[in-house]
């Protein structure tokens, strides 16, 4: 029998404090024939491809395990922005979360390799690398001392820069502009090399920051641009193609360990099916996003990509500082077709 999750409205704004004292998921023992409904935090909207694919992941897991494990997906940062959600997974207050690569880089610097411009050549290449156990096995278990296990990843797509004033054709066009980036030094350095000034902030704050003029622009792939409605307030989208970003499914390590071997296998199999469903939805979501943006009067431009690539060239060499990172980089590159 599925249990009702805790009421979350009261948690808004102070999720970490309120949840820190709670036990993790519903406390029934899956081995005793009772069910557990896991809480999964994501910062995307309900209609974003990963939210949709994760909802079906939960339904299929529920069916495959005869109701022993189910998942409730909390979209739109309801359980906190990614940094908080990650902390809550570590604490065991939230069971699962989707977090972008830069968040994991803040816990183990080796994750930085998959956050670098130029590492992935396409969304498909990225999906192959971040879901290849031989490449990622040690990396994904490296956070277990913090009670976090990485299960695998979704591509978050090739990113462009979008601005209130435009079009952006060269790095010089970004001079003096404040561009929002994800909250890591690497992302700050990346946008500086591209010619702009960096403003790190959480995803959910970007719309208001754009609208009020606190920032002049941001950078993301088309589906995030339109599902977050940033196209309403920043009408110039430039295909700078500077980065393919990764999103990861993370789970509380103790929780994963509490699953029977059979249920762990079912979990893994349903996750693999989720990756397939995600990619089908993903390609369609890019088309839908472009159509929606065009209908809202957005100007798409193809800038001087060589100039941006040249500006970003130093970043990988500056950033990769140990053998583990170098091997991850070489393994990723070797998988490119
Ligand atoms: C993408 C990605 C998110 C990330 C966001 C961001 O939308 O899928 O996980 O949080 O970019 O720029 O913050």
Boltz pocket constraint, residues with backbone or C-beta under 6 A from the ligand:
constraints:
  - pocket:
      binder: B
      contacts: [[A, 43], [A, 82], [A, 98], [A, 99], [A, 100], [A, 156], [A, 182], [A, 201], [A, 202], [A, 203], [A, 219], [A, 220], [A, 224], [A, 245], [A, 246], [A, 247]]
      max_distance: 6.0
